[in-house]
Each structure stands twice: as structure tokens, then as C-alpha cells.
Amino acid sequence: MALTKRVEVLFDPREYRLIAAIAQARGETVGALVRKAVELLYLKPTREERKAAVEALLSEQSDVTWEEAKHVLETQVGRRFEAS
């Protein structure tokens, strides 16, 4: 997706140095680092939304059990899930 909107964010010099050092260590720009942080904190589905999606998928007729689905998610997506 093309980036078409610009936002100006001001940091104090110390914060900017830290953010720039993190970005450089990761091989990305400060802008990319800030976009990633916003995405992770505000734009990702909540735990409840993810759980509801998994439950909806598992409620469909399927031969896949929760444990099998959990294994696939944990090994292929790299996330840990707790059944509750």
C-alpha cells in the first residue's frame, strides 16, 4: 500500500536519539519504526477479537481440534495462545 498521508511528530532530543538508535539497529527508518509501533499498539485486533475469530473458525464443521489449530498458530505464526 502506498503511503499518502503525512503526520508530524515532535520528540525531545533524548527520545529522538533513542528512537533513531533503535531504528538504525533494526535497519529501518524512524518513520517505519513509528508506523510499526502505532500498528502494534492501536491497529491490531484485540485479544478478544482474535479469540472470537478463532472460536468462530473452530465452530465451523471441521476435523481440526483446538490443540491442532493452536499448534499451527504457534509454530507458523509464532504466537502463544491460552485456552480459557
PDB file of N, CA, C and O in Angstrom, chain B, residues numbered from 101:
ATOM      1  N   MET B 101       0.849  -1.176   0.000  1.00  0.00           N
ATOM      2  CA  MET B 101       0.000   0.000   0.000  1.00  0.00           C
ATOM      3  C   MET B 101       0.895   1.239   0.000  1.00  0.00           C
ATOM      4  O   MET B 101       1.871   1.322   0.746  1.00  0.00           O
ATOM      5  N   ALA B 102       0.549   2.172  -0.830  1.00  0.00           N
ATOM      6  CA  ALA B 102       1.325   3.410  -0.915  1.00  0.00           C
ATOM      7  C   ALA B 102       1.045   4.296   0.291  1.00  0.00           C
ATOM      8  O   ALA B 102      -0.092   4.409   0.749  1.00  0.00           O
ATOM      9  N   LEU B 103       2.088   4.910   0.787  1.00  0.00           N
ATOM     10  CA  LEU B 103       1.926   5.838   1.909  1.00  0.00           C
ATOM     11  C   LEU B 103       1.592   7.201   1.326  1.00  0.00           C
ATOM     12  O   LEU B 103       2.366   7.755   0.546  1.00  0.00           O
ATOM     13  N   THR B 104       0.431   7.746   1.707  1.00  0.00           N
ATOM     14  CA  THR B 104      -0.019   9.005   1.110  1.00  0.00           C
ATOM     15  C   THR B 104      -0.340  10.090   2.135  1.00  0.00           C
ATOM     16  O   THR B 104      -0.584  11.235   1.753  1.00  0.00           O
ATOM     17  N   LYS B 105      -0.345   9.764   3.405  1.00  0.00           N
ATOM     18  CA  LYS B 105      -0.666  10.755   4.441  1.00  0.00           C
ATOM     19  C   LYS B 105       0.559  11.013   5.299  1.00  0.00           C
ATOM     20  O   LYS B 105       1.282  10.087   5.665  1.00  0.00           O
ATOM     21  N   ARG B 106       0.783  12.269   5.611  1.00  0.00           N
ATOM     22  CA  ARG B 106       1.944  12.668   6.400  1.00  0.00           C
ATOM     23  C   ARG B 106       1.475  13.171   7.764  1.00  0.00           C
ATOM     24  O   ARG B 106       0.465  13.866   7.878  1.00  0.00           O
ATOM     25  N   VAL B 107       2.240  12.799   8.800  1.00  0.00           N
ATOM     26  CA  VAL B 107       1.978  13.250  10.162  1.00  0.00           C
ATOM     27  C   VAL B 107       3.293  13.757  10.737  1.00  0.00           C
ATOM     28  O   VAL B 107       4.336  13.125  10.569  1.00  0.00           O
ATOM     29  N   GLU B 108       3.243  14.875  11.399  1.00  0.00           N
ATOM     30  CA  GLU B 108       4.447  15.390  12.042  1.00  0.00           C
ATOM     31  C   GLU B 108       4.371  15.077  13.531  1.00  0.00           C
ATOM     32  O   GLU B 108       3.389  15.402  14.199  1.00  0.00           O
ATOM     33  N   VAL B 109       5.418  14.445  14.035  1.00  0.00           N
ATOM     34  CA  VAL B 109       5.502  14.092  15.453  1.00  0.00           C
ATOM     35  C   VAL B 109       6.790  14.688  15.993  1.00  0.00           C
ATOM     36  O   VAL B 109       7.859  14.503  15.411  1.00  0.00           O
ATOM     37  N   LEU B 110       6.689  15.399  17.097  1.00  0.00           N
ATOM     38  CA  LEU B 110       7.863  16.016  17.697  1.00  0.00           C
ATOM     39  C   LEU B 110       8.312  15.221  18.914  1.00  0.00           C
ATOM     40  O   LEU B 110       7.494  14.843  19.753  1.00  0.00           O
ATOM     41  N   PHE B 111       9.621  14.968  19.009  1.00  0.00           N
ATOM     42  CA  PHE B 111      10.226  14.282  20.145  1.00  0.00           C
ATOM     43  C   PHE B 111      11.261  15.206  20.755  1.00  0.00           C
ATOM     44  O   PHE B 111      11.832  16.054  20.069  1.00  0.00           O
ATOM     45  N   ASP B 112      11.500  15.037  22.052  1.00  0.00           N
ATOM     46  CA  ASP B 112      12.608  15.794  22.613  1.00  0.00           C
ATOM     47  C   ASP B 112      13.899  15.126  22.115  1.00  0.00           C
ATOM     48  O   ASP B 112      13.869  13.968  21.700  1.00  0.00           O
ATOM     49  N   PRO B 113      15.015  15.835  22.153  1.00  0.00           N
ATOM     50  CA  PRO B 113      16.255  15.312  21.564  1.00  0.00           C
ATOM     51  C   PRO B 113      16.676  13.941  22.122  1.00  0.00           C
ATOM     52  O   PRO B 113      17.142  13.090  21.364  1.00  0.00           O
ATOM     53  N   ARG B 114      16.521  13.723  23.408  1.00  0.00           N
ATOM     54  CA  ARG B 114      16.905  12.450  24.014  1.00  0.00           C
ATOM     55  C   ARG B 114      16.046  11.320  23.468  1.00  0.00           C
ATOM     56  O   ARG B 114      16.570  10.277  23.077  1.00  0.00           O
ATOM     57  N   GLU B 115      14.725  11.518  23.437  1.00  0.00           N
ATOM     58  CA  GLU B 115      13.830  10.486  22.905  1.00  0.00           C
ATOM     59  C   GLU B 115      14.163  10.182  21.447  1.00  0.00           C
ATOM     60  O   GLU B 115      14.191   9.021  21.040  1.00  0.00           O
ATOM     61  N   TYR B 116      14.415  11.228  20.666  1.00  0.00           N
ATOM     62  CA  TYR B 116      14.715  11.013  19.255  1.00  0.00           C
ATOM     63  C   TYR B 116      16.005  10.224  19.078  1.00  0.00           C
ATOM     64  O   TYR B 116      16.072   9.335  18.229  1.00  0.00           O
ATOM     65  N   ARG B 117      17.029  10.535  19.867  1.00  0.00           N
ATOM     66  CA  ARG B 117      18.289   9.789  19.771  1.00  0.00           C
ATOM     67  C   ARG B 117      18.052   8.309  20.049  1.00  0.00           C
ATOM     68  O   ARG B 117      18.588   7.450  19.349  1.00  0.00           O
ATOM     69  N   LEU B 118      17.254   8.011  21.066  1.00  0.00           N
ATOM     70  CA  LEU B 118      16.957   6.613  21.402  1.00  0.00           C
ATOM     71  C   LEU B 118      16.177   5.926  20.284  1.00  0.00           C
ATOM     72  O   LEU B 118      16.487   4.798  19.899  1.00  0.00           O
ATOM     73  N   ILE B 119      15.171   6.614  19.773  1.00  0.00           N
ATOM     74  CA  ILE B 119      14.349   6.046  18.693  1.00  0.00           C
ATOM     75  C   ILE B 119      15.201   5.847  17.440  1.00  0.00           C
ATOM     76  O   ILE B 119      15.101   4.813  16.780  1.00  0.00           O
ATOM     77  N   ALA B 120      16.025   6.817  17.115  1.00  0.00           N
ATOM     78  CA  ALA B 120      16.878   6.709  15.930  1.00  0.00           C
ATOM     79  C   ALA B 120      17.876   5.565  16.085  1.00  0.00           C
ATOM     80  O   ALA B 120      18.165   4.862  15.117  1.00  0.00           O
ATOM     81  N   ALA B 121      18.403   5.374  17.289  1.00  0.00           N
ATOM     82  CA  ALA B 121      19.353   4.281  17.524  1.00  0.00           C
ATOM     83  C   ALA B 121      18.659   2.923  17.364  1.00  0.00           C
ATOM     84  O   ALA B 121      19.232   1.996  16.790  1.00  0.00           O
ATOM     85  N   ILE B 122      17.444   2.808  17.865  1.00  0.00           N
ATOM     86  CA  ILE B 122      16.681   1.566  17.706  1.00  0.00           C
ATOM     87  C   ILE B 122      16.408   1.300  16.237  1.00  0.00           C
ATOM     88  O   ILE B 122      16.592   0.182  15.755  1.00  0.00           O
ATOM     89  N   ALA B 123      15.973   2.321  15.533  1.00  0.00           N
ATOM     90  CA  ALA B 123      15.684   2.164  14.100  1.00  0.00           C
ATOM     91  C   ALA B 123      16.943   1.743  13.342  1.00  0.00           C
ATOM     92  O   ALA B 123      16.892   0.839  12.509  1.00  0.00           O
ATOM     93  N   GLN B 124      18.059   2.388  13.625  1.00  0.00           N
ATOM     94  CA  GLN B 124      19.304   2.059  12.939  1.00  0.00           C
ATOM     95  C   GLN B 124      19.718   0.618  13.245  1.00  0.00           C
ATOM     96  O   GLN B 124      20.158  -0.103  12.350  1.00  0.00           O
ATOM     97  N   ALA B 125      19.582   0.203  14.487  1.00  0.00           N
ATOM     98  CA  ALA B 125      19.957  -1.165  14.859  1.00  0.00           C
ATOM     99  C   ALA B 125      19.094  -2.193  14.133  1.00  0.00           C
ATOM    100  O   ALA B 125      19.546  -3.305  13.860  1.00  0.00           O
ATOM    101  N   ARG B 126      17.864  -1.824  13.826  1.00  0.00           N
ATOM    102  CA  ARG B 126      16.953  -2.725  13.122  1.00  0.00           C
ATOM    103  C   ARG B 126      17.046  -2.581  11.604  1.00  0.00           C
ATOM    104  O   ARG B 126      16.422  -3.337  10.859  1.00  0.00           O
ATOM    105  N   GLY B 127      17.826  -1.611  11.161  1.00  0.00           N
ATOM    106  CA  GLY B 127      17.969  -1.393   9.728  1.00  0.00           C
ATOM    107  C   GLY B 127      16.738  -0.781   9.089  1.00  0.00           C
ATOM    108  O   GLY B 127      16.435  -1.056   7.927  1.00  0.00           O
ATOM    109  N   GLU B 128      16.026   0.048   9.839  1.00  0.00           N
ATOM    110  CA  GLU B 128      14.844   0.715   9.290  1.00  0.00           C
ATOM    111  C   GLU B 128      14.875   2.195   9.618  1.00  0.00           C
ATOM    112  O   GLU B 128      15.706   2.653  10.401  1.00  0.00           O
ATOM    113  N   THR B 129      13.966   2.932   9.016  1.00  0.00           N
ATOM    114  CA  THR B 129      13.896   4.370   9.262  1.00  0.00           C
ATOM    115  C   THR B 129      13.116   4.641  10.538  1.00  0.00           C
ATOM    116  O   THR B 129      12.395   3.781  11.043  1.00  0.00           O
ATOM    117  N   VAL B 130      13.276   5.848  11.045  1.00  0.00           N
ATOM    118  CA  VAL B 130      12.491   6.256  12.214  1.00  0.00           C
ATOM    119  C   VAL B 130      11.001   6.206  11.866  1.00  0.00           C
ATOM    120  O   VAL B 130      10.188   5.765  12.678  1.00  0.00           O
ATOM    121  N   GLY B 131      10.648   6.653  10.672  1.00  0.00           N
ATOM    122  CA  GLY B 131       9.244   6.617  10.250  1.00  0.00           C
ATOM    123  C   GLY B 131       8.683   5.213  10.249  1.00  0.00           C
ATOM    124  O   GLY B 131       7.564   4.990  10.712  1.00  0.00           O
ATOM    125  N   ALA B 132       9.454   4.254   9.731  1.00  0.00           N
ATOM    126  CA  ALA B 132       8.997   2.862   9.707  1.00  0.00           C
ATOM    127  C   ALA B 132       8.825   2.332  11.124  1.00  0.00           C
ATOM    128  O   ALA B 132       7.871   1.610  11.410  1.00  0.00           O
ATOM    129  N   LEU B 133       9.750   2.690  12.008  1.00  0.00           N
ATOM    130  CA  LEU B 133       9.663   2.250  13.403  1.00  0.00           C
ATOM    131  C   LEU B 133       8.407   2.805  14.068  1.00  0.00           C
ATOM    132  O   LEU B 133       7.701   2.076  14.764  1.00  0.00           O
ATOM    133  N   VAL B 134       8.126   4.086  13.858  1.00  0.00           N
ATOM    134  CA  VAL B 134       6.939   4.707  14.450  1.00  0.00           C
ATOM    135  C   VAL B 134       5.664   4.093  13.866  1.00  0.00           C
ATOM    136  O   VAL B 134       4.717   3.826  14.605  1.00  0.00           O
ATOM    137  N   ARG B 135       5.629   3.865  12.547  1.00  0.00           N
ATOM    138  CA  ARG B 135       4.449   3.232  11.937  1.00  0.00           C
ATOM    139  C   ARG B 135       4.213   1.851  12.529  1.00  0.00           C
ATOM    140  O   ARG B 135       3.074   1.485  12.820  1.00  0.00           O
ATOM    141  N   LYS B 136       5.291   1.076  12.711  1.00  0.00           N
ATOM    142  CA  LYS B 136       5.167  -0.261  13.271  1.00  0.00           C
ATOM    143  C   LYS B 136       4.637  -0.202  14.710  1.00  0.00           C
ATOM    144  O   LYS B 136       3.797  -1.014  15.098  1.00  0.00           O
ATOM    145  N   ALA B 137       5.126   0.751  15.489  1.00  0.00           N
ATOM    146  CA  ALA B 137       4.672   0.893  16.877  1.00  0.00           C
ATOM    147  C   ALA B 137       3.184   1.233  16.934  1.00  0.00           C
ATOM    148  O   ALA B 137       2.449   0.679  17.751  1.00  0.00           O
ATOM    149  N   VAL B 138       2.743   2.143  16.068  1.00  0.00           N
ATOM    150  CA  VAL B 138       1.321   2.508  16.029  1.00  0.00           C
ATOM    151  C   VAL B 138       0.486   1.305  15.619  1.00  0.00           C
ATOM    152  O   VAL B 138      -0.564   1.040  16.204  1.00  0.00           O
ATOM    153  N   GLU B 139       0.955   0.581  14.617  1.00  0.00           N
ATOM    154  CA  GLU B 139       0.219  -0.600  14.159  1.00  0.00           C
ATOM    155  C   GLU B 139       0.086  -1.637  15.273  1.00  0.00           C
ATOM    156  O   GLU B 139      -0.997  -2.176  15.501  1.00  0.00           O
ATOM    157  N   LEU B 140       1.192  -1.911  15.963  1.00  0.00           N
ATOM    158  CA  LEU B 140       1.167  -2.920  17.015  1.00  0.00           C
ATOM    159  C   LEU B 140       0.308  -2.519  18.199  1.00  0.00           C
ATOM    160  O   LEU B 140      -0.363  -3.362  18.796  1.00  0.00           O
ATOM    161  N   LEU B 141       0.323  -1.249  18.540  1.00  0.00           N
ATOM    162  CA  LEU B 141      -0.394  -0.809  19.731  1.00  0.00           C
ATOM    163  C   LEU B 141      -1.858  -0.481  19.466  1.00  0.00           C
ATOM    164  O   LEU B 141      -2.709  -0.762  20.310  1.00  0.00           O
ATOM    165  N   TYR B 142      -2.168   0.102  18.320  1.00  0.00           N
ATOM    166  CA  TYR B 142      -3.519   0.615  18.104  1.00  0.00           C
ATOM    167  C   TYR B 142      -4.302  -0.025  16.975  1.00  0.00           C
ATOM    168  O   TYR B 142      -5.530   0.048  16.976  1.00  0.00           O
ATOM    169  N   LEU B 143      -3.645  -0.646  16.018  1.00  0.00           N
ATOM    170  CA  LEU B 143      -4.360  -1.100  14.831  1.00  0.00           C
ATOM    171  C   LEU B 143      -4.552  -2.610  14.752  1.00  0.00           C
ATOM    172  O   LEU B 143      -5.282  -3.081  13.880  1.00  0.00           O
ATOM    173  N   LYS B 144      -3.934  -3.366  15.614  1.00  0.00           N
ATOM    174  CA  LYS B 144      -4.092  -4.815  15.604  1.00  0.00           C
ATOM    175  C   LYS B 144      -5.379  -5.200  16.335  1.00  0.00           C
ATOM    176  O   LYS B 144      -5.819  -4.494  17.242  1.00  0.00           O
ATOM    177  N   PRO B 145      -5.968  -6.308  15.940  1.00  0.00           N
ATOM    178  CA  PRO B 145      -7.156  -6.774  16.664  1.00  0.00           C
ATOM    179  C   PRO B 145      -6.805  -7.061  18.126  1.00  0.00           C
ATOM    180  O   PRO B 145      -5.685  -7.460  18.445  1.00  0.00           O
ATOM    181  N   THR B 146      -7.775  -6.851  18.993  1.00  0.00           N
ATOM    182  CA  THR B 146      -7.566  -7.124  20.408  1.00  0.00           C
ATOM    183  C   THR B 146      -7.520  -8.623  20.646  1.00  0.00           C
ATOM    184  O   THR B 146      -7.900  -9.410  19.779  1.00  0.00           O
ATOM    185  N   ARG B 147      -7.063  -9.006  21.799  1.00  0.00           N
ATOM    186  CA  ARG B 147      -7.031 -10.427  22.176  1.00  0.00           C
ATOM    187  C   ARG B 147      -8.430 -11.026  22.069  1.00  0.00           C
ATOM    188  O   ARG B 147      -8.595 -12.145  21.584  1.00  0.00           O
ATOM    189  N   GLU B 148      -9.437 -10.277  22.525  1.00  0.00           N
ATOM    190  CA  GLU B 148     -10.813 -10.769  22.476  1.00  0.00           C
ATOM    191  C   GLU B 148     -11.277 -10.965  21.034  1.00  0.00           C
ATOM    192  O   GLU B 148     -11.960 -11.942  20.727  1.00  0.00           O
ATOM    193  N   GLU B 149     -10.909 -10.041  20.151  1.00  0.00           N
ATOM    194  CA  GLU B 149     -11.275 -10.168  18.734  1.00  0.00           C
ATOM    195  C   GLU B 149     -10.588 -11.372  18.094  1.00  0.00           C
ATOM    196  O   GLU B 149     -11.206 -12.100  17.318  1.00  0.00           O
ATOM    197  N   ARG B 150      -9.312 -11.582  18.418  1.00  0.00           N
ATOM    198  CA  ARG B 150      -8.599 -12.744  17.879  1.00  0.00           C
ATOM    199  C   ARG B 150      -9.205 -14.041  18.393  1.00  0.00           C
ATOM    200  O   ARG B 150      -9.385 -14.998  17.640  1.00  0.00           O
ATOM    201  N   LYS B 151      -9.519 -14.061  19.695  1.00  0.00           N
ATOM    202  CA  LYS B 151     -10.114 -15.262  20.287  1.00  0.00           C
ATOM    203  C   LYS B 151     -11.469 -15.553  19.644  1.00  0.00           C
ATOM    204  O   LYS B 151     -11.772 -16.705  19.332  1.00  0.00           O
ATOM    205  N   ALA B 152     -12.272 -14.530  19.448  1.00  0.00           N
ATOM    206  CA  ALA B 152     -13.588 -14.709  18.819  1.00  0.00           C
ATOM    207  C   ALA B 152     -13.437 -15.236  17.401  1.00  0.00           C
ATOM    208  O   ALA B 152     -14.224 -16.077  16.967  1.00  0.00           O
ATOM    209  N   ALA B 153     -12.435 -14.755  16.676  1.00  0.00           N
ATOM    210  CA  ALA B 153     -12.210 -15.223  15.304  1.00  0.00           C
ATOM    211  C   ALA B 153     -11.822 -16.694  15.296  1.00  0.00           C
ATOM    212  O   ALA B 153     -12.312 -17.464  14.469  1.00  0.00           O
ATOM    213  N   VAL B 154     -10.946 -17.084  16.209  1.00  0.00           N
ATOM    214  CA  VAL B 154     -10.539 -18.492  16.291  1.00  0.00           C
ATOM    215  C   VAL B 154     -11.729 -19.357  16.674  1.00  0.00           C
ATOM    216  O   VAL B 154     -11.934 -20.424  16.094  1.00  0.00           O
ATOM    217  N   GLU B 155     -12.515 -18.909  17.644  1.00  0.00           N
ATOM    218  CA  GLU B 155     -13.687 -19.683  18.059  1.00  0.00           C
ATOM    219  C   GLU B 155     -14.694 -19.812  16.920  1.00  0.00           C
ATOM    220  O   GLU B 155     -15.311 -20.864  16.750  1.00  0.00           O
ATOM    221  N   ALA B 156     -14.859 -18.745  16.140  1.00  0.00           N
ATOM    222  CA  ALA B 156     -15.782 -18.806  15.001  1.00  0.00           C
ATOM    223  C   ALA B 156     -15.283 -19.815  13.969  1.00  0.00           C
ATOM    224  O   ALA B 156     -16.064 -20.583  13.408  1.00  0.00           O
ATOM    225  N   LEU B 157     -13.988 -19.804  13.730  1.00  0.00           N
ATOM    226  CA  LEU B 157     -13.428 -20.770  12.781  1.00  0.00           C
ATOM    227  C   LEU B 157     -13.599 -22.199  13.285  1.00  0.00           C
ATOM    228  O   LEU B 157     -13.949 -23.099  12.522  1.00  0.00           O
ATOM    229  N   LEU B 158     -13.352 -22.394  14.561  1.00  0.00           N
ATOM    230  CA  LEU B 158     -13.441 -23.741  15.119  1.00  0.00           C
ATOM    231  C   LEU B 158     -14.883 -24.211  15.280  1.00  0.00           C
ATOM    232  O   LEU B 158     -15.131 -25.412  15.387  1.00  0.00           O
ATOM    233  N   SER B 159     -15.832 -23.286  15.297  1.00  0.00           N
ATOM    234  CA  SER B 159     -17.230 -23.687  15.422  1.00  0.00           C
ATOM    235  C   SER B 159     -17.770 -24.225  14.101  1.00  0.00           C
ATOM    236  O   SER B 159     -18.804 -24.892  14.066  1.00  0.00           O
ATOM    237  N   GLU B 160     -17.058 -23.926  13.015  1.00  0.00           N
ATOM    238  CA  GLU B 160     -17.429 -24.481  11.713  1.00  0.00           C
ATOM    239  C   GLU B 160     -17.156 -25.978  11.742  1.00  0.00           C
ATOM    240  O   GLU B 160     -16.328 -26.456  12.518  1.00  0.00           O
ATOM    241  N   GLN B 161     -17.855 -26.704  10.896  1.00  0.00           N
ATOM    242  CA  GLN B 161     -17.593 -28.134  10.828  1.00  0.00           C
ATOM    243  C   GLN B 161     -16.188 -28.353  10.319  1.00  0.00           C
ATOM    244  O   GLN B 161     -15.836 -27.931   9.217  1.00  0.00           O
ATOM    245  N   SER B 162     -15.391 -29.015  11.130  1.00  0.00           N
ATOM    246  CA  SER B 162     -14.002 -29.226  10.781  1.00  0.00           C
ATOM    247  C   SER B 162     -13.461 -30.404  11.566  1.00  0.00           C
ATOM    248  O   SER B 162     -13.952 -30.736  12.645  1.00  0.00           O
ATOM    249  N   ASP B 163     -12.460 -31.016  11.014  1.00  0.00           N
ATOM    250  CA  ASP B 163     -11.780 -32.100  11.711  1.00  0.00           C
ATOM    251  C   ASP B 163     -10.622 -31.564  12.551  1.00  0.00           C
ATOM    252  O   ASP B 163      -9.930 -32.335  13.216  1.00  0.00           O
ATOM    253  N   VAL B 164     -10.408 -30.248  12.523  1.00  0.00           N
ATOM    254  CA  VAL B 164      -9.298 -29.644  13.249  1.00  0.00           C
ATOM    255  C   VAL B 164      -9.735 -29.346  14.679  1.00  0.00           C
ATOM    256  O   VAL B 164     -10.765 -28.710  14.906  1.00  0.00           O
ATOM    257  N   THR B 165      -8.943 -29.812  15.633  1.00  0.00           N
ATOM    258  CA  THR B 165      -9.225 -29.529  17.043  1.00  0.00           C
ATOM    259  C   THR B 165      -8.539 -28.233  17.452  1.00  0.00           C
ATOM    260  O   THR B 165      -7.681 -27.718  16.735  1.00  0.00           O
ATOM    261  N   TRP B 166      -8.927 -27.712  18.614  1.00  0.00           N
ATOM    262  CA  TRP B 166      -8.279 -26.507  19.130  1.00  0.00           C
ATOM    263  C   TRP B 166      -6.783 -26.748  19.295  1.00  0.00           C
ATOM    264  O   TRP B 166      -5.982 -25.880  18.948  1.00  0.00           O
ATOM    265  N   GLU B 167      -6.397 -27.890  19.810  1.00  0.00           N
ATOM    266  CA  GLU B 167      -4.977 -28.170  20.025  1.00  0.00           C
ATOM    267  C   GLU B 167      -4.203 -28.182  18.704  1.00  0.00           C
ATOM    268  O   GLU B 167      -3.081 -27.680  18.645  1.00  0.00           O
ATOM    269  N   GLU B 168      -4.784 -28.745  17.655  1.00  0.00           N
ATOM    270  CA  GLU B 168      -4.125 -28.753  16.342  1.00  0.00           C
ATOM    271  C   GLU B 168      -4.006 -27.337  15.786  1.00  0.00           C
ATOM    272  O   GLU B 168      -2.957 -26.945  15.274  1.00  0.00           O
ATOM    273  N   ALA B 169      -5.091 -26.577  15.893  1.00  0.00           N
ATOM    274  CA  ALA B 169      -5.071 -25.197  15.402  1.00  0.00           C
ATOM    275  C   ALA B 169      -4.070 -24.365  16.193  1.00  0.00           C
ATOM    276  O   ALA B 169      -3.327 -23.562  15.628  1.00  0.00           O
ATOM    277  N   LYS B 170      -4.058 -24.567  17.510  1.00  0.00           N
ATOM    278  CA  LYS B 170      -3.130 -23.843  18.377  1.00  0.00           C
ATOM    279  C   LYS B 170      -1.691 -24.156  17.975  1.00  0.00           C
ATOM    280  O   LYS B 170      -0.851 -23.258  17.910  1.00  0.00           O
ATOM    281  N   HIS B 171      -1.410 -25.425  17.707  1.00  0.00           N
ATOM    282  CA  HIS B 171      -0.057 -25.825  17.296  1.00  0.00           C
ATOM    283  C   HIS B 171       0.344 -25.125  15.994  1.00  0.00           C
ATOM    284  O   HIS B 171       1.460 -24.617  15.884  1.00  0.00           O
ATOM    285  N   VAL B 172      -0.546 -25.096  15.024  1.00  0.00           N
ATOM    286  CA  VAL B 172      -0.248 -24.439  13.749  1.00  0.00           C
ATOM    287  C   VAL B 172      -0.001 -22.952  13.970  1.00  0.00           C
ATOM    288  O   VAL B 172       0.955 -22.392  13.434  1.00  0.00           O
ATOM    289  N   LEU B 173      -0.859 -22.314  14.756  1.00  0.00           N
ATOM    290  CA  LEU B 173      -0.698 -20.882  15.007  1.00  0.00           C
ATOM    291  C   LEU B 173       0.615 -20.588  15.722  1.00  0.00           C
ATOM    292  O   LEU B 173       1.313 -19.632  15.383  1.00  0.00           O
ATOM    293  N   GLU B 174       0.945 -21.407  16.703  1.00  0.00           N
ATOM    294  CA  GLU B 174       2.158 -21.162  17.476  1.00  0.00           C
ATOM    295  C   GLU B 174       3.428 -21.440  16.667  1.00  0.00           C
ATOM    296  O   GLU B 174       4.425 -20.736  16.823  1.00  0.00           O
ATOM    297  N   THR B 175       3.397 -22.444  15.818  1.00  0.00           N
ATOM    298  CA  THR B 175       4.612 -22.792  15.081  1.00  0.00           C
ATOM    299  C   THR B 175       4.758 -21.994  13.795  1.00  0.00           C
ATOM    300  O   THR B 175       5.878 -21.699  13.378  1.00  0.00           O
ATOM    301  N   GLN B 176       3.653 -21.641  13.163  1.00  0.00           N
ATOM    302  CA  GLN B 176       3.749 -20.939  11.891  1.00  0.00           C
ATOM    303  C   GLN B 176       3.602 -19.432  12.027  1.00  0.00           C
ATOM    304  O   GLN B 176       4.119 -18.681  11.200  1.00  0.00           O
ATOM    305  N   VAL B 177       2.902 -18.984  13.060  1.00  0.00           N
ATOM    306  CA  VAL B 177       2.716 -17.550  13.261  1.00  0.00           C
ATOM    307  C   VAL B 177       3.623 -17.039  14.367  1.00  0.00           C
ATOM    308  O   VAL B 177       3.948 -15.853  14.409  1.00  0.00           O
ATOM    309  N   GLY B 178       4.032 -17.927  15.262  1.00  0.00           N
ATOM    310  CA  GLY B 178       4.958 -17.549  16.320  1.00  0.00           C
ATOM    311  C   GLY B 178       4.317 -16.884  17.515  1.00  0.00           C
ATOM    312  O   GLY B 178       4.990 -16.165  18.254  1.00  0.00           O
ATOM    313  N   ARG B 179       3.040 -17.106  17.721  1.00  0.00           N
ATOM    314  CA  ARG B 179       2.359 -16.533  18.879  1.00  0.00           C
ATOM    315  C   ARG B 179       1.966 -17.633  19.838  1.00  0.00           C
ATOM    316  O   ARG B 179       1.785 -18.781  19.433  1.00  0.00           O
ATOM    317  N   ARG B 180       1.834 -17.294  21.093  1.00  0.00           N
ATOM    318  CA  ARG B 180       1.393 -18.246  22.108  1.00  0.00           C
ATOM    319  C   ARG B 180      -0.053 -17.933  22.456  1.00  0.00           C
ATOM    320  O   ARG B 180      -0.418 -16.769  22.621  1.00  0.00           O
ATOM    321  N   PHE B 181      -0.870 -18.957  22.568  1.00  0.00           N
ATOM    322  CA  PHE B 181      -2.284 -18.791  22.878  1.00  0.00           C
ATOM    323  C   PHE B 181      -2.625 -19.582  24.114  1.00  0.00           C
ATOM    324  O   PHE B 181      -2.075 -20.656  24.357  1.00  0.00           O
ATOM    325  N   GLU B 182      -3.546 -19.035  24.900  1.00  0.00           N
ATOM    326  CA  GLU B 182      -4.045 -19.732  26.074  1.00  0.00           C
ATOM    327  C   GLU B 182      -5.522 -19.998  25.879  1.00  0.00           C
ATOM    328  O   GLU B 182      -6.279 -19.095  25.523  1.00  0.00           O
ATOM    329  N   ALA B 183      -5.927 -21.208  26.106  1.00  0.00           N
ATOM    330  CA  ALA B 183      -7.356 -21.520  26.042  1.00  0.00           C
ATOM    331  C   ALA B 183      -7.967 -21.099  27.366  1.00  0.00           C
ATOM    332  O   ALA B 183      -7.429 -21.401  28.432  1.00  0.00           O
ATOM    333  N   SER B 184      -9.084 -20.407  27.295  1.00  0.00           N
ATOM    334  CA  SER B 184      -9.740 -20.003  28.554  1.00  0.00           C
ATOM    335  C   SER B 184     -11.234 -20.160  28.408  1.00  0.00           C
ATOM    336  O   SER B 184     -11.980 -19.877  29.345  1.00  0.00           O
TER     337      SER B 184
END
